[in-house]
């Protein structure tokens, strides 16, 4: 006859595992062994080297992933550059060649060389009399080189671009370029004092140092700088803009020769003077960046990345 009490459970033998290499026993579960009373005895093992090809255990490392945002054509973020930016050999060579050409034309006019003979040959040719049908068209086209109309058109587009970008840089670049052009070209005009072809009545007349302001051609230099700056600021269309600006500046210079308002050497010097200003713009970028930052602080706006 069996009693009503439940027989005590027979403890089961734990499964034993032997390794193939050492033959030692190891528990079925990693890090713990079940005792006879159902308790777990934890065995603390010294950390060993991680398996080959696996990273050591540890808390996950969170890394910040940079999020790219559209910059709307803005310059890269960062502090304003310090000092003058370096120029490539090609830029330096082009700047030096343009300066040498400018000085040669100036010396040729002052010393009454063969360049002055070329001026008189074209003056006596009178292109506006040989091809009179072109005069109405070219008389209108030459306005594209005048300071007032060209500056109004350029600043209107640059103001729209500055508002779109939230930057004053487009307006400042044009302002600095025109200021530099006025100073350099104006100084040479005052020194030479050359009169235009319409005031020269005979070959070899003393048109130099007579109080004129014709050398170098302001029409031509202004066309080079105004339309060249627009091409300089149009990053995506810079090559196309450079071609259009060069064609415009060349046609404006030749138009003034056709109309008889400038000598040929005036136009050559105007091209060189305007190109010198354009080639100097990268060197003036630190000045433009500093002026932009100060203007933003003055108007209570946060400093913009340059």
C-alpha positions in Angstrom: 0.0 0.0 0.0 1.4 3.3 -1.1 1.5 6.3 1.1 -0.1 9.6 0.0 3.1 11.4 0.0 4.8 12.2 -3.3 8.2 10.5 -3.7 11.1 12.8 -3.9 12.4 13.4 -7.4 15.4 11.6 -8.4 18.1 14.0 -9.4 19.0 13.7 -13.0 22.5 13.5 -14.1 23.5 16.6 -16.0 24.7 16.1 -19.5 28.4 16.2 -19.9 30.1 17.5 -22.9 33.7 16.8 -23.7 35.8 18.8 -26.1 37.4 17.1 -28.9 40.8 18.5 -28.2 41.2 18.4 -24.4 38.6 15.9 -23.3 37.7 18.0 -20.3 34.2 18.3 -19.1 32.4 21.6 -19.6 28.8 22.6 -18.6 26.0 22.5 -21.0 25.2 26.2 -20.5 27.8 28.8 -20.8 28.8 30.4 -17.5 26.5 28.5 -15.1 26.1 24.9 -13.6 22.9 23.7 -12.1 23.5 22.2 -8.7 21.4 19.5 -6.9 19.2 22.1 -5.2 18.3 23.9 -8.4 20.6 26.8 -7.7 22.9 28.3 -10.4 26.5 28.6 -9.6 28.1 31.2 -11.8 31.7 30.8 -12.8 33.6 34.0 -13.6 36.1 33.4 -16.3 38.9 35.8 -17.3 38.2 37.6 -20.5 40.3 36.1 -23.4 41.1 37.3 -26.8 38.1 37.6 -29.2 37.8 35.0 -31.9 39.5 35.7 -35.1 37.5 37.9 -37.4 35.1 39.1 -34.7 35.1 42.4 -32.8 35.4 42.3 -29.0 32.1 42.6 -27.2 31.1 46.0 -25.9 28.5 48.7 -26.0 27.5 49.9 -29.4 29.2 53.0 -30.6 26.9 55.6 -32.1 28.5 57.7 -34.8 27.1 60.9 -36.1 26.4 60.7 -39.8 26.8 64.0 -41.6 23.7 65.1 -43.4 24.3 66.8 -46.7 22.1 69.9 -47.3 21.6 71.8 -50.5 23.8 74.9 -50.5 22.1 76.7 -53.4 25.4 77.4 -55.0 27.0 78.9 -51.8 30.7 78.7 -51.2 31.9 75.9 -48.9 31.4 76.4 -45.2 34.3 77.4 -43.1 36.1 80.5 -41.7 37.2 83.2 -44.1 40.5 82.6 -45.7 43.5 84.4 -44.2 46.0 86.2 -46.4 46.2 86.3 -50.2 45.0 83.1 -51.9 47.7 81.4 -54.0 47.7 81.8 -57.7 48.4 79.0 -60.2 51.3 79.3 -62.6 48.9 79.7 -65.5 47.0 82.6 -63.8 50.3 84.3 -62.8 51.7 84.0 -66.3 48.5 85.4 -67.8 48.4 88.3 -65.4 52.1 89.1 -66.1 51.6 88.8 -69.9 48.6 91.2 -69.8 50.5 93.7 -67.7 53.5 93.6 -70.0 51.2 94.1 -73.0 49.5 97.0 -71.3 52.8 98.7 -70.6 54.0 98.1 -74.1 50.9 99.8 -75.6 51.3 102.7 -73.2 55.0 103.1 -74.0 54.2 102.9 -77.8 51.8 105.7 -77.5 54.0 107.9 -75.4 57.0 107.4 -77.5 55.1 107.9 -80.8 56.1 104.4 -82.3 54.5 102.4 -85.1 51.4 101.9 -83.0 50.6 105.6 -83.5 51.0 105.2 -87.2 48.4 102.4 -87.0 46.1 104.7 -85.3 46.4 107.3 -88.0 46.0 104.7 -90.8 42.6 103.6 -89.4 41.6 107.2 -88.7 42.2 108.2 -92.3 40.3 105.1 -93.5 37.0 106.4 -91.9 35.1 103.2 -91.5 31.9 104.9 -90.7 32.0 106.6 -94.1 32.9 103.4 -96.0 30.1 101.3 -94.4 27.4 103.8 -93.4 24.6 101.2 -93.2 26.2 99.8 -90.0 26.3 103.0 -88.2 22.7 103.0 -86.7 23.0 99.5 -85.5 26.5 99.9 -84.0 25.6 103.3 -82.5 22.9 101.5 -80.5 25.1 98.5 -79.7 27.9 100.6 -78.2 25.6 101.5 -75.3 26.2 98.0 -73.9 29.7 99.3 -73.0 28.6 102.5 -71.3 28.9 102.5 -67.5 25.3 103.6 -66.7 23.2 101.2 -68.7 25.5 98.2 -68.3 25.9 98.8 -64.5 22.1 99.0 -64.1 21.5 95.8 -65.9 24.3 94.0 -64.1 23.4 95.1 -60.6 19.7 94.2 -61.2 20.6 90.6 -61.9 23.2 90.5 -59.1 20.7 91.9 -56.6 18.2 89.1 -57.5 21.0 86.5 -57.1 22.2 88.0 -53.8 18.6 87.8 -52.4 18.3 84.2 -53.6 21.6 83.1 -52.0 21.2 85.3 -48.9 24.7 86.7 -49.6 26.1 90.1 -50.4 29.1 88.7 -52.2 27.8 89.1 -55.8 27.1 92.8 -55.2 30.4 93.3 -53.4 32.5 91.6 -56.1 31.0 93.9 -58.8 31.4 97.0 -56.7 35.1 96.2 -55.9 35.8 95.4 -59.6 34.3 98.7 -60.8 36.0 100.7 -58.1 39.4 99.2 -59.0 38.7 99.9 -62.7 37.9 103.5 -62.1 41.0 104.1 -60.0 43.4 102.4 -62.4 42.0 103.6 -65.7 41.2 107.0 -64.4 44.8 107.5 -63.3 46.1 106.6 -66.8 43.6 108.9 -68.5 44.7 111.9 -66.4 48.4 111.2 -67.0 48.2 110.8 -70.8 45.4 113.4 -71.4 44.9 112.1 -75.0 42.3 113.5 -77.3 40.1 111.4 -79.5 40.4 111.0 -83.3 37.7 113.6 -84.0 39.9 116.3 -82.5 43.0 115.4 -84.5 43.0 117.6 -87.6 46.2 116.5 -89.2 48.7 113.7 -89.0 51.1 114.1 -86.1 48.9 116.6 -84.3 49.8 116.9 -80.6 46.7 115.0 -79.3 48.7 113.8 -76.2 48.7 115.8 -73.0 46.0 118.1 -74.3 43.5 117.5 -71.5 41.6 114.6 -73.1 40.4 111.5 -71.4 40.4 109.0 -74.2 43.3 106.7 -73.4 42.6 103.9 -72.5 39.1 103.3 -73.8 36.7 103.4 -70.8 33.9 101.9 -73.0 36.1 98.9 -73.7 37.5 98.4 -70.2 34.0 98.7 -68.7 32.6 96.1 -71.1 35.4 93.7 -70.2 34.9 94.2 -66.4 31.1 94.3 -66.2 30.3 91.3 -68.4 33.4 89.5 -67.2 32.3 89.8 -63.6 28.9 88.3 -64.5 30.7 85.4 -66.1 33.0 85.1 -63.0 30.0 84.8 -60.7 28.1 82.4 -62.9 29.7 79.3 -61.6 27.8 76.7 -63.6 27.8 78.8 -66.8 31.3 80.3 -66.3 32.8 79.1 -69.6 29.7 80.0 -71.6 29.6 83.4 -69.9 33.3 84.0 -70.5 32.8 83.4 -74.3 29.8 85.8 -74.3 31.7 88.4 -72.3 34.8 88.2 -74.5 32.7 88.6 -77.7 30.8 91.5 -76.2 34.0 93.3 -75.1 35.7 92.7 -78.4 32.7 94.0 -80.4 32.3 97.1 -78.2 36.0 98.0 -78.7 35.8 97.5 -82.5 32.6 99.5 -82.6 34.2 102.5 -81.0 37.0 102.4 -83.6 34.4 102.2 -86.4 32.5 105.2 -85.0 35.8 107.2 -84.7 35.5 107.9 -81.0 38.6 106.0 -80.1 42.0 105.2 -81.5 43.1 101.6 -82.0 45.6 101.8 -79.2 42.9 103.1 -76.9 41.0 99.9 -77.4 44.0 97.7 -77.0 44.8 99.4 -73.7 41.2 99.2 -72.6 41.1 95.4 -73.2 44.3 95.0 -71.2 43.1 97.3 -68.4 39.8 95.4 -68.0 41.5 92.0 -68.2 43.9 93.0 -65.4 41.0 93.8 -63.1 39.3 90.5 -63.9 42.5 88.5 -63.2 43.0 90.3 -59.9 39.5 89.4 -58.6 40.7 86.1 -57.0 43.3 88.0 -55.0 40.6 90.3 -53.7 38.3 87.5 -52.4 39.6 87.8 -48.8 38.7 91.5 -48.8 35.2 90.8 -50.1 34.7 88.1 -47.5 35.8 90.3 -44.6 33.5 93.2 -45.9 30.6 90.8 -46.2 31.0 89.5 -42.6 31.2 93.0 -41.2 28.1 94.1 -43.1 26.1 91.1 -41.8 27.2 91.8 -38.2 26.3 95.5 -38.6 22.8 94.7 -39.7 22.3 92.2 -36.9 22.5 89.1 -38.9 24.4 86.0 -38.0 27.9 85.6 -39.6 27.6 83.6 -42.8 30.1 80.8 -43.8 32.4 81.9 -46.4 
